[in-house]
Amino acid sequence: MSNLILDLLLVIALLWSALRSLMTRDLFRAVVLFIVFGLLMALVWARLHAPDIALAEAAIGAGLTGALLLDTVGYLRKKQQESFP
């Protein structure tokens, strides 16, 4: 019973983070929600007994891609501030 509840909570959290990241207008918030989605996906892969895919999702999907996207958001904000003094 507790496994079913955990799985349902993971599904709800995945859907919530996916929809929120797609519907938000703030780029920083969208990237943070994308990272949260990647970490939740890593938990899902771990629950499915696929630890290799879970580690790859956490390292590449959430970690590396999230860091690159956060850097891009910072670069875009800096460029936007320079163009509108």
N, CA, C and O atoms as a GROMACS GRO file, in nm:
protein
  340
    1MET      N    1   0.081  -0.120   0.000
    1MET     CA    2   0.000   0.000   0.000
    1MET      C    3   0.085   0.126   0.000
    1MET      O    4   0.055   0.221  -0.072
    2SER      N    5   0.192   0.127   0.080
    2SER     CA    6   0.276   0.247   0.086
    2SER      C    7   0.353   0.267  -0.044
    2SER      O    8   0.383   0.380  -0.081
    3ASN      N    9   0.386   0.156  -0.114
    3ASN     CA   10   0.452   0.170  -0.243
    3ASN      C   11   0.360   0.236  -0.345
    3ASN      O   12   0.404   0.317  -0.427
    4LEU      N   13   0.233   0.201  -0.341
    4LEU     CA   14   0.136   0.260  -0.432
    4LEU      C   15   0.121   0.410  -0.405
    4LEU      O   16   0.112   0.489  -0.498
    5ILE      N   17   0.118   0.447  -0.279
    5ILE     CA   18   0.106   0.589  -0.242
    5ILE      C   19   0.230   0.665  -0.289
    5ILE      O   20   0.218   0.776  -0.342
    6LEU      N   21   0.348   0.608  -0.269
    6LEU     CA   22   0.471   0.673  -0.315
    6LEU      C   23   0.471   0.689  -0.466
    6LEU      O   24   0.509   0.794  -0.518
    7ASP      N   25   0.428   0.586  -0.538
    7ASP     CA   26   0.424   0.593  -0.684
    7ASP      C   27   0.324   0.699  -0.731
    7ASP      O   28   0.352   0.773  -0.825
    8LEU      N   29   0.210   0.706  -0.666
    8LEU     CA   30   0.111   0.808  -0.703
    8LEU      C   31   0.162   0.949  -0.675
    8LEU      O   32   0.140   1.041  -0.754
    9LEU      N   33   0.231   0.966  -0.562
    9LEU     CA   34   0.290   1.097  -0.532
    9LEU      C   35   0.396   1.135  -0.635
    9LEU      O   36   0.406   1.252  -0.674
   10LEU      N   37   0.476   1.038  -0.679
   10LEU     CA   38   0.576   1.066  -0.782
   10LEU      C   39   0.511   1.107  -0.914
   10LEU      O   40   0.557   1.200  -0.980
   11VAL      N   41   0.405   1.038  -0.952
   11VAL     CA   42   0.335   1.072  -1.076
   11VAL      C   43   0.276   1.212  -1.068
   11VAL      O   44   0.288   1.290  -1.162
   12ILE      N   45   0.213   1.243  -0.956
   12ILE     CA   46   0.154   1.376  -0.939
   12ILE      C   47   0.262   1.483  -0.942
   12ILE      O   48   0.246   1.587  -1.006
   13ALA      N   49   0.373   1.459  -0.873
   13ALA     CA   50   0.482   1.557  -0.871
   13ALA      C   51   0.545   1.574  -1.009
   13ALA      O   52   0.580   1.685  -1.048
   14LEU      N   53   0.559   1.464  -1.083
   14LEU     CA   54   0.612   1.473  -1.220
   14LEU      C   55   0.520   1.556  -1.308
   14LEU      O   56   0.566   1.646  -1.379
   15LEU      N   57   0.392   1.527  -1.305
   15LEU     CA   58   0.297   1.603  -1.387
   15LEU      C   59   0.294   1.750  -1.347
   15LEU      O   60   0.290   1.838  -1.433
   16TRP      N   61   0.296   1.775  -1.217
   16TRP     CA   62   0.293   1.914  -1.169
   16TRP      C   63   0.416   1.991  -1.217
   16TRP      O   64   0.404   2.101  -1.269
   17SER      N   65   0.535   1.931  -1.198
   17SER     CA   66   0.658   2.003  -1.237
   17SER      C   67   0.667   2.019  -1.388
   17SER      O   68   0.717   2.121  -1.436
   18ALA      N   69   0.621   1.921  -1.465
   18ALA     CA   70   0.624   1.934  -1.610
   18ALA      C   71   0.530   2.045  -1.657
   18ALA      O   72   0.568   2.128  -1.739
   19LEU      N   73   0.407   2.045  -1.607
   19LEU     CA   74   0.312   2.148  -1.649
   19LEU      C   75   0.355   2.287  -1.604
   19LEU      O   76   0.344   2.383  -1.681
   20ARG      N   77   0.404   2.298  -1.482
   20ARG     CA   78   0.448   2.430  -1.433
   20ARG      C   79   0.568   2.482  -1.512
   20ARG      O   80   0.576   2.602  -1.540
   21SER      N   81   0.661   2.393  -1.548
   21SER     CA   82   0.778   2.440  -1.622
   21SER      C   83   0.741   2.482  -1.763
   21SER      O   84   0.806   2.570  -1.820
   22LEU      N   85   0.638   2.422  -1.820
   22LEU     CA   86   0.595   2.461  -1.954
   22LEU      C   87   0.508   2.586  -1.954
   22LEU      O   88   0.505   2.659  -2.053
   23MET      N   89   0.437   2.613  -1.845
   23MET     CA   90   0.341   2.722  -1.844
   23MET      C   91   0.394   2.850  -1.781
   23MET      O   92   0.331   2.955  -1.795
   24THR      N   93   0.507   2.845  -1.714
   24THR     CA   94   0.557   2.966  -1.650
   24THR      C   95   0.623   3.058  -1.754
   24THR      O   96   0.676   3.014  -1.855
   25ARG      N   97   0.618   3.187  -1.725
   25ARG     CA   98   0.678   3.285  -1.816
   25ARG      C   99   0.819   3.325  -1.772
   25ARG      O  100   0.896   3.379  -1.851
   26ASP      N  101   0.852   3.297  -1.647
   26ASP     CA  102   0.984   3.331  -1.595
   26ASP      C  103   1.082   3.220  -1.632
   26ASP      O  104   1.062   3.104  -1.595
   27LEU      N  105   1.189   3.256  -1.704
   27LEU     CA  106   1.285   3.156  -1.751
   27LEU      C  107   1.357   3.088  -1.636
   27LEU      O  108   1.379   2.967  -1.639
   28PHE      N  109   1.394   3.164  -1.534
   28PHE     CA  110   1.465   3.105  -1.421
   28PHE      C  111   1.378   3.000  -1.351
   28PHE      O  112   1.426   2.891  -1.319
   29ARG      N  113   1.253   3.033  -1.329
   29ARG     CA  114   1.161   2.939  -1.264
   29ARG      C  115   1.141   2.814  -1.351
   29ARG      O  116   1.132   2.702  -1.299
   30ALA      N  117   1.134   2.833  -1.482
   30ALA     CA  118   1.117   2.719  -1.573
   30ALA      C  119   1.238   2.626  -1.566
   30ALA      O  120   1.222   2.504  -1.568
   31VAL      N  121   1.358   2.683  -1.558
   31VAL     CA  122   1.479   2.600  -1.550
   31VAL      C  123   1.484   2.526  -1.417
   31VAL      O  124   1.519   2.408  -1.414
   32VAL      N  125   1.449   2.593  -1.310
   32VAL     CA  126   1.449   2.526  -1.179
   32VAL      C  127   1.347   2.412  -1.177
   32VAL      O  128   1.374   2.305  -1.123
   33LEU      N  129   1.231   2.434  -1.236
   33LEU     CA  130   1.131   2.328  -1.243
   33LEU      C  131   1.176   2.215  -1.334
   33LEU      O  132   1.142   2.099  -1.311
   34PHE      N  133   1.252   2.247  -1.438
   34PHE     CA  134   1.309   2.144  -1.524
   34PHE      C  135   1.408   2.057  -1.446
   34PHE      O  136   1.411   1.935  -1.463
   35ILE      N  137   1.488   2.119  -1.362
   35ILE     CA  138   1.582   2.044  -1.278
   35ILE      C  139   1.506   1.956  -1.179
   35ILE      O  140   1.543   1.840  -1.158
   36VAL      N  141   1.401   2.010  -1.120
   36VAL     CA  142   1.318   1.930  -1.029
   36VAL      C  143   1.258   1.811  -1.103
   36VAL      O  144   1.254   1.700  -1.051
   37PHE      N  145   1.211   1.835  -1.225
   37PHE     CA  146   1.155   1.727  -1.306
   37PHE      C  147   1.260   1.618  -1.332
   37PHE      O  148   1.230   1.499  -1.324
   38GLY      N  149   1.383   1.659  -1.363
   38GLY     CA  150   1.488   1.562  -1.386
   38GLY      C  151   1.522   1.480  -1.263
   38GLY      O  152   1.546   1.359  -1.273
   39LEU      N  153   1.523   1.544  -1.148
   39LEU     CA  154   1.550   1.470  -1.024
   39LEU      C  155   1.436   1.375  -0.989
   39LEU      O  156   1.459   1.265  -0.940
   40LEU      N  157   1.313   1.418  -1.015
   40LEU     CA  158   1.200   1.328  -0.993
   40LEU      C  159   1.204   1.210  -1.089
   40LEU      O  160   1.170   1.098  -1.052
   41MET      N  161   1.246   1.234  -1.212
   41MET     CA  162   1.260   1.124  -1.308
   41MET      C  163   1.368   1.026  -1.263
   41MET      O  164   1.354   0.906  -1.283
   42ALA      N  165   1.473   1.078  -1.203
   42ALA     CA  166   1.577   0.988  -1.150
   42ALA      C  167   1.518   0.900  -1.040
   42ALA      O  168   1.552   0.782  -1.031
   43LEU      N  169   1.432   0.957  -0.956
   43LEU     CA  170   1.364   0.875  -0.854
   43LEU      C  171   1.274   0.769  -0.917
   43LEU      O  172   1.267   0.656  -0.869
   44VAL      N  173   1.207   0.807  -1.024
   44VAL     CA  174   1.120   0.711  -1.092
   44VAL      C  175   1.203   0.596  -1.148
   44VAL      O  176   1.165   0.479  -1.133
   45TRP      N  177   1.316   0.627  -1.211
   45TRP     CA  178   1.401   0.521  -1.266
   45TRP      C  179   1.455   0.432  -1.155
   45TRP      O  180   1.466   0.310  -1.172
   46ALA      N  181   1.487   0.491  -1.042
   46ALA     CA  182   1.534   0.410  -0.929
   46ALA      C  183   1.421   0.319  -0.878
   46ALA      O  184   1.446   0.204  -0.842
   47ARG      N  185   1.298   0.370  -0.875
   47ARG     CA  186   1.184   0.288  -0.834
   47ARG      C  187   1.160   0.174  -0.932
   47ARG      O  188   1.108   0.068  -0.894
   48LEU      N  189   1.196   0.195  -1.059
   48LEU     CA  190   1.179   0.090  -1.161
   48LEU      C  191   1.298  -0.005  -1.166
   48LEU      O  192   1.309  -0.086  -1.259
   49HIS      N  193   1.386   0.004  -1.068
   49HIS     CA  194   1.505  -0.082  -1.057
   49HIS      C  195   1.598  -0.067  -1.177
   49HIS      O  196   1.649  -0.165  -1.231
   50ALA      N  197   1.620   0.057  -1.218
   50ALA     CA  198   1.714   0.089  -1.325
   50ALA      C  199   1.812   0.194  -1.272
   50ALA      O  200   1.805   0.310  -1.311
   51PRO      N  201   1.905   0.152  -1.185
   51PRO     CA  202   1.993   0.251  -1.121
   51PRO      C  203   2.088   0.319  -1.219
   51PRO      O  204   2.126   0.434  -1.199
   52ASP      N  205   2.128   0.249  -1.325
   52ASP     CA  206   2.217   0.311  -1.422
   52ASP      C  207   2.149   0.427  -1.495
   52ASP      O  208   2.211   0.532  -1.516
   53ILE      N  209   2.025   0.409  -1.532
   53ILE     CA  210   1.951   0.516  -1.599
   53ILE      C  211   1.921   0.628  -1.500
   53ILE      O  212   1.922   0.745  -1.537
   54ALA      N  213   1.894   0.592  -1.375
   54ALA     CA  214   1.866   0.694  -1.273
   54ALA      C  215   1.987   0.783  -1.250
   54ALA      O  216   1.974   0.905  -1.240
   55LEU      N  217   2.106   0.723  -1.243
   55LEU     CA  218   2.227   0.803  -1.226
   55LEU      C  219   2.254   0.891  -1.347
   55LEU      O  220   2.294   1.006  -1.332
   56ALA      N  221   2.233   0.837  -1.466
   56ALA     CA  222   2.253   0.916  -1.587
   56ALA      C  223   2.154   1.032  -1.593
   56ALA      O  224   2.191   1.143  -1.631
   57GLU      N  225   2.030   1.008  -1.557
   57GLU     CA  226   1.929   1.114  -1.557
   57GLU      C  227   1.964   1.223  -1.456
   57GLU      O  228   1.951   1.342  -1.485
   58ALA      N  229   2.009   1.182  -1.338
   58ALA     CA  230   2.043   1.281  -1.236
   58ALA      C  231   2.167   1.361  -1.276
   58ALA      O  232   2.171   1.483  -1.259
   59ALA      N  233   2.267   1.294  -1.330
   59ALA     CA  234   2.392   1.362  -1.363
   59ALA      C  235   2.379   1.447  -1.489
   59ALA      O  236   2.420   1.563  -1.490
   60ILE      N  237   2.323   1.391  -1.593
   60ILE     CA  238   2.317   1.461  -1.721
   60ILE      C  239   2.189   1.543  -1.734
   60ILE      O  240   2.193   1.662  -1.764
   61GLY      N  241   2.076   1.478  -1.710
   61GLY     CA  242   1.947   1.544  -1.729
   61GLY      C  243   1.925   1.660  -1.634
   61GLY      O  244   1.891   1.770  -1.678
   62ALA      N  245   1.944   1.638  -1.508
   62ALA     CA  246   1.920   1.744  -1.410
   62ALA      C  247   2.045   1.826  -1.383
   62ALA      O  248   2.039   1.948  -1.377
   63GLY      N  249   2.158   1.760  -1.367
   63GLY     CA  250   2.280   1.829  -1.327
   63GLY      C  251   2.344   1.913  -1.436
   63GLY      O  252   2.346   2.036  -1.428
   64LEU      N  253   2.396   1.849  -1.537
   64LEU     CA  254   2.470   1.919  -1.642
   64LEU      C  255   2.380   2.010  -1.725
   64LEU      O  256   2.412   2.127  -1.747
   65THR      N  257   2.269   1.957  -1.771
   65THR     CA  258   2.178   2.037  -1.853
   65THR      C  259   2.120   2.153  -1.772
   65THR      O  260   2.108   2.264  -1.822
   66GLY      N  261   2.085   2.126  -1.647
   66GLY     CA  262   2.033   2.233  -1.562
   66GLY      C  263   2.135   2.344  -1.539
   66GLY      O  264   2.100   2.462  -1.542
   67ALA      N  265   2.260   2.306  -1.517
   67ALA     CA  266   2.364   2.407  -1.498
   67ALA      C  267   2.385   2.490  -1.624
   67ALA      O  268   2.401   2.612  -1.616
   68LEU      N  269   2.384   2.426  -1.739
   68LEU     CA  270   2.399   2.499  -1.865
   68LEU      C  271   2.281   2.592  -1.890
   68LEU      O  272   2.300   2.705  -1.936
   69LEU      N  273   2.161   2.547  -1.860
   69LEU     CA  274   2.045   2.633  -1.878
   69LEU      C  275   2.045   2.750  -1.781
   69LEU      O  276   2.007   2.861  -1.819
   70LEU      N  277   2.087   2.728  -1.656
   70LEU     CA  278   2.097   2.838  -1.560
   70LEU      C  279   2.200   2.941  -1.605
   70LEU      O  280   2.180   3.061  -1.589
   71ASP      N  281   2.312   2.893  -1.660
   71ASP     CA  282   2.413   2.984  -1.713
   71ASP      C  283   2.358   3.065  -1.830
   71ASP      O  284   2.387   3.184  -1.843
   72THR      N  285   2.280   3.001  -1.914
   72THR     CA  286   2.220   3.070  -2.028
   72THR      C  287   2.120   3.176  -1.983
   72THR      O  288   2.116   3.285  -2.040
   73VAL      N  289   2.041   3.145  -1.882
   73VAL     CA  290   1.946   3.244  -1.829
   73VAL      C  291   2.022   3.364  -1.772
   73VAL      O  292   1.982   3.478  -1.794
   74GLY      N  293   2.130   3.339  -1.700
   74GLY     CA  294   2.211   3.449  -1.648
   74GLY      C  295   2.270   3.533  -1.759
   74GLY      O  296   2.274   3.656  -1.749
   75TYR      N  297   2.317   3.469  -1.865
   75TYR     CA  298   2.373   3.541  -1.980
   75TYR      C  299   2.266   3.626  -2.047
   75TYR      O  300   2.291   3.742  -2.082
   76LEU      N  301   2.146   3.571  -2.064
   76LEU     CA  302   2.039   3.646  -2.128
   76LEU      C  303   1.996   3.765  -2.044
   76LEU      O  304   1.967   3.872  -2.097
   77ARG      N  305   1.991   3.747  -1.913
   77ARG     CA  306   1.954   3.860  -1.825
   77ARG      C  307   2.059   3.969  -1.829
   77ARG      O  308   2.027   4.088  -1.826
   78LYS      N  309   2.186   3.930  -1.834
   78LYS     CA  310   2.294   4.028  -1.842
   78LYS      C  311   2.286   4.106  -1.973
   78LYS      O  312   2.300   4.228  -1.973
   79LYS      N  313   2.263   4.036  -2.082
   79LYS     CA  314   2.250   4.102  -2.212
   79LYS      C  315   2.129   4.194  -2.216
   79LYS      O  316   2.134   4.302  -2.275
   80GLN      N  317   2.019   4.152  -2.153
   80GLN     CA  318   1.899   4.233  -2.151
   80GLN      C  319   1.922   4.361  -2.070
   80GLN      O  320   1.873   4.467  -2.109
   81GLN      N  321   1.994   4.353  -1.960
   81GLN     CA  322   2.023   4.472  -1.880
   81GLN      C  323   2.117   4.566  -1.952
   81GLN      O  324   2.106   4.687  -1.936
   82GLU      N  325   2.210   4.512  -2.031
   82GLU     CA  326   2.302   4.597  -2.107
   82GLU      C  327   2.230   4.670  -2.219
   82GLU      O  328   2.267   4.783  -2.252
   83SER      N  329   2.129   4.609  -2.279
   83SER     CA  330   2.061   4.673  -2.391
   83SER      C  331   1.959   4.776  -2.348
   83SER      O  332   1.922   4.864  -2.426
   84PHE      N  333   1.914   4.767  -2.221
   84PHE     CA  334   1.819   4.867  -2.167
   84PHE      C  335   1.879   4.932  -2.044
   84PHE      O  336   1.852   4.889  -1.932
   85PRO      N  337   1.960   5.036  -2.063
   85PRO     CA  338   2.025   5.100  -1.946
   85PRO      C  339   1.929   5.180  -1.863
   85PRO      O  340   1.968   5.239  -1.763
   0.00000   0.00000   0.00000
